[in-house]
Amino acid sequence: MNYHIFREIADSWVLLAMFVFFVSAVLWSFRPGSRKRHQDIANIPFRHEDGPADSEESQS
């Protein structure tokens, strides 16, 4: 008896909640103000390709 109730909840409300979470995560990552942050994060491997990091930059 309880299995069927949980199964119905999982099929409808949990699926809806997961869909809402997925859509909001996609919208959050593609929001207009995040472009600079994504570009900065994408360039992390190339920051110090000419030499070692300065002590000031590595602390911040």
Order of alpha helices (4+ residues) and beta strands (2+ residues): alpha-alpha-alpha-alpha
